[in-house]
Amino acid sequence: MFRYVKHLRYINYVKKWLMLGLFTILPITASAVEILKWERLPLAVPLVLGQERVIFLDKNVRVGVDGSLRNKLRVQSTGGALYLLANDQIAPSRLQVQVVETGEIILIDIATIEGDRALEPVRIIDAKDAQLSLTDDEQQYHDAQVAKSIKTPAPIALTRYAAQSLYAPLRTIEPIPGISRVPIRVTQAQLKTLLPTYPIEANALIAWRLGDHYVTAIKLVNKGFTKINLDPRKLQGNFYAATFQHSYLGEIKTAEDTTTLYLVTQGAGLERFLFTSISKTKE
């Protein structure tokens, strides 16, 4: 017996916002810089394998790197900027960046994500100095994003952000205050219960959190020889909302045999809301 997705009324609403988000491009300059406010909470800075990413701090800093990252991550610091280059896949890890003059520690969470182009530079500013640190254009853009995020329900904002991160050009991704990358604790074996009646292989790609809502992007691949129409009512689990990137999966080894599913949960990550498989036991 299947259990229907909780709050299915969100699905069409999410899709509407998702499409608007993917095809609405804000007027960002070619030299766009992602602004992160340091508010004593770890800052998520994803990296693309083999592509250097710059972090501007405008302060003299030194970086503490875990020994397990020494052969995977190149870190250079000069002139108030950090230059990070991932030479190998990096699981979610934390860097401790210390401001030399004050001794203050800034926490930066890094991890590699899929992609082949360098991500925008990041500028980290102190929250209390934000009004003084941002240029007029940066402040206007930031204020617009804050206003938009307040009006947009968290499940919709998370789904749109996840879809843009995976499919849209990097410079069109809308920053959302308060959103952060979270580790994935779901295994491929656990995902076998997600759509058990279909020959679909599911793998968790990446996850984010906004407040008490979480979104996990799941890669779906059709391993069968017939087209599959995707219906959220066939999903097994107690999810807050679910959205498919495409409405169907083509047969195996075609251009349409792969898509992405966005699952939103409330209060905890996806691993808490999947059904576990029931194995036969001897009486």
Secondary structure, 3 states (H helix, E strand, C coil): CCCCCCCCHHHHHHHHHHHHHHHCCCCCCCCCCEEEEECCCCEEEEEECCCCEEEECCCCEEEECCHHHCCCEEEEEECCEEEEEECCCCCCEEEEEEECCCCCEEEEEEEEECCCCCCCCEEEEEHHHHHHHCCHHHHHHHHHHHHHHHHCCHHHHHHHHHHHHHHCCHHHCCCCCCCEEECCCCCCCHHHHCCCCCCEEEEEEEEEEECCEEEEEEEEEECCCCCEECCHHHCCECCCEEEECCCEECCCCCCCCEEEEEEEEECCCHHHCECCCCCCCCC
